[in-house]
Amino acid sequence: MSLSLPKIEPYALPTAGELPVSRVDWHIEAHRTALLVHDMQRYFMRPFAGAPIPEMTGNIAALAAACRERGVPVFYTAQPATPPPGERGLQTDFWGQGMRAHVDDDPHVADIVDELTPAAGDTVLTKWRYSAFQRSDFAERLADAGRDQLMITGVYAHIGCQATAQEAFMRDVRPFLVADAVADFARDRHDQACAYVAGCCGDVVDTDTARGALTAPVTAGAR
């Protein structure tokens, strides 16, 4: 069994008409939501041969810009390249040494990709497990900001993005998986994550819908 990340062949991102219908009728509201840019580090981008990365990255950048314009908090996760001994836990059994094995040939392997460099005021969370909530103060930061919704973007859709959506739901934070702002090992894995979130723990939207919601007028007393 290989412990390295697989080579990822190009595939098309899902369109608005291909998204699964959620079991809930939730709507993104700028005064309630936050944005998560999940694991968009050079290491995790290396396996992609091309599409859908340019389009996905552009969608994340556009969504992040819209959030900053509206005062919506923007969070990033970033795994450390060389975590302290024992911190990787069971991830080593599944993925080997991860970034640590590539630090010598790329000292910037853990950097967030240039197109999505965090801006002043954004928050970068150290990532230890699949879910962004694990071993971090993410939940507390969302609560302190008065946010009970979370737009999720980044990689990989069926692993960390899905795990974060599921945990957000269990913490009574409404997750919105932005389907054309996430990517995965293949289109079937991508679709699997969208279907799971829509059926079990959240809503699935596209970038245009999310950006449109951010610019919609706030209704007084809306909740």
C-alpha positions in Angstrom: 0.0 0.0 0.0 1.4 3.4 -1.0 1.5 6.0 1.7 2.1 8.9 -0.7 -0.5 11.2 -2.2 -1.8 9.9 -5.6 -1.2 11.6 -8.9 -4.4 13.5 -9.7 -5.6 13.7 -13.2 -7.5 16.7 -14.5 -11.3 16.8 -14.1 -14.1 19.3 -14.5 -15.5 21.0 -11.4 -19.2 20.4 -10.8 -21.5 23.1 -12.2 -24.5 24.7 -10.4 -26.9 22.3 -12.1 -25.0 19.3 -10.9 -25.0 20.0 -7.2 -26.9 17.7 -4.9 -30.0 19.1 -3.2 -29.6 19.5 0.5 -32.0 18.3 3.1 -32.1 21.8 4.7 -33.1 25.2 3.4 -30.2 27.2 4.8 -28.9 30.5 3.3 -25.5 32.1 3.7 -25.7 35.5 5.6 -22.7 37.8 5.7 -23.2 38.8 9.4 -23.3 35.1 10.4 -20.8 33.4 8.2 -17.0 32.9 8.0 -14.8 31.5 5.3 -12.4 28.5 5.7 -9.5 28.0 3.2 -8.6 24.4 4.0 -5.0 23.1 3.5 -4.2 25.1 0.3 -0.5 24.4 0.8 2.1 23.7 -1.9 2.5 20.1 -0.7 -1.2 19.3 -1.3 -1.2 21.0 -4.7 1.8 19.0 -6.0 -0.3 15.9 -7.1 -2.6 17.9 -9.4 -1.7 17.7 -13.1 -3.7 20.8 -13.9 -7.5 21.2 -13.8 -9.3 21.9 -11.6 -6.7 23.8 -9.6 -6.6 27.1 -11.5 -10.4 27.5 -11.6 -10.8 26.3 -8.0 -8.0 28.6 -6.7 -9.5 31.6 -8.6 -12.9 30.9 -7.0 -11.4 30.7 -3.5 -9.5 34.0 -4.1 -12.7 35.7 -5.4 -14.7 34.5 -2.4 -12.0 35.5 0.1 -11.9 39.0 -1.5 -15.6 39.4 -1.2 -15.4 38.3 2.5 -12.7 40.8 3.3 -14.8 43.6 1.7 -17.8 42.7 3.9 -15.8 42.2 7.1 -16.5 38.4 7.0 -13.7 36.5 8.9 -11.3 34.5 6.7 -9.6 31.5 8.3 -6.9 29.2 6.8 -5.6 25.9 7.9 -2.0 24.9 7.4 -0.3 21.8 8.5 3.3 22.1 9.9 6.0 20.7 7.7 7.9 19.2 10.6 5.5 18.6 13.5 7.0 17.6 16.9 7.6 13.8 17.3 4.3 12.0 18.0 2.0 14.8 16.8 1.0 13.1 13.5 -0.5 10.2 15.3 -2.4 7.7 13.2 -2.0 9.9 10.1 1.5 8.4 9.8 -0.1 5.0 9.3 -2.2 6.3 6.4 0.0 9.0 4.8 3.5 8.3 6.0 5.7 11.3 7.0 3.7 13.7 4.7 5.5 17.0 4.1 8.4 16.1 6.3 9.7 13.7 3.6 9.8 16.7 1.1 11.3 19.5 3.1 14.8 18.9 1.8 13.8 19.3 -1.9 11.3 22.1 -1.2 11.8 24.2 1.9 8.6 26.0 1.1 6.5 22.8 0.9 4.2 23.9 3.7 3.6 27.4 2.3 0.1 28.4 1.3 0.0 28.8 -2.5 0.9 32.3 -3.7 -2.5 33.0 -5.2 -4.1 32.6 -1.8 -1.6 34.3 0.5 -3.4 35.3 3.7 -4.1 39.0 4.0 -3.6 41.2 7.1 -6.5 40.3 9.4 -6.9 36.8 8.2 -6.3 33.9 10.7 -4.1 30.9 10.0 -4.9 27.9 12.2 -2.3 25.2 12.8 -3.8 22.0 11.4 -3.2 18.7 13.3 -6.0 16.3 12.1 -8.5 16.1 9.2 -11.0 18.5 10.8 -10.0 22.1 11.3 -11.6 22.0 14.7 -9.4 19.3 16.2 -6.7 20.6 18.6 -7.4 24.2 17.7 -9.4 27.1 19.1 -11.4 27.4 15.8 -14.7 26.9 17.5 -14.0 29.5 20.1 -12.8 32.0 17.5 -16.0 31.5 15.5 -18.1 32.0 18.7 -16.2 35.1 19.7 -16.9 36.6 16.2 -20.6 35.7 16.5 -20.4 33.3 13.6 -22.6 30.2 13.4 -22.1 29.5 9.6 -19.0 28.3 7.8 -18.2 28.3 4.1 -15.7 25.6 3.4 -13.2 25.6 0.5 -9.9 23.9 -0.3 -8.6 20.3 -0.3 -9.3 17.5 -0.1 -13.0 17.5 -0.4 -13.8 14.0 0.9 -11.2 14.1 3.7 -10.5 17.3 5.6 -13.3 19.4 4.0 -15.9 16.8 4.7 -14.6 16.1 8.2 -14.7 19.8 9.0 -18.2 20.1 7.7 -19.3 17.2 9.8 -17.8 18.5 13.0 -19.1 22.0 12.3 -22.6 20.5 12.2 -22.0 18.6 15.5 -21.0 22.0 17.0 -24.2 23.7 15.7 -22.3 25.7 13.1 -24.0 25.5 9.7 -21.5 24.3 7.1 -21.7 25.3 3.4 -19.4 23.3 1.1 -18.5 25.5 -1.9 -18.5 22.8 -4.5 -16.5 24.6 -7.2 -14.0 25.9 -4.6 -12.9 22.5 -3.4 -10.9 19.7 -5.1 -10.2 16.1 -4.6 -8.3 13.0 -5.9 -10.9 12.5 -8.7 -14.4 13.8 -9.7 -16.1 10.8 -8.1 -14.5 11.6 -4.7 -15.4 15.2 -5.1 -19.1 14.3 -5.8 -19.0 11.9 -2.9 -18.1 14.7 -0.5 -20.8 17.0 -1.9 -23.5 14.2 -1.6 -22.4 13.4 1.9 -22.6 17.0 3.1 -25.9 17.7 1.4 -27.4 14.5 2.8 -26.1 14.6 6.4 -24.7 17.8 7.7 -24.9 20.9 5.6 -25.6 22.6 2.3 -23.7 22.6 -1.0 -23.4 25.8 -3.0 -21.3 27.2 -5.8 -19.1 30.3 -5.7 -21.5 32.6 -7.4 -24.3 31.7 -4.9 -21.9 32.3 -2.0 -20.6 35.6 -3.3 -24.2 36.8 -4.1 -25.3 36.0 -0.5 -22.4 38.0 0.9 -23.6 41.1 -0.9 -27.3 40.7 -0.1 -28.8 43.2 2.3 -28.9 42.2 5.9 -32.5 41.8 7.3 -32.8 43.4 10.7 -33.1 40.7 13.4 -32.5 38.0 10.9 -31.3 34.7 12.3 
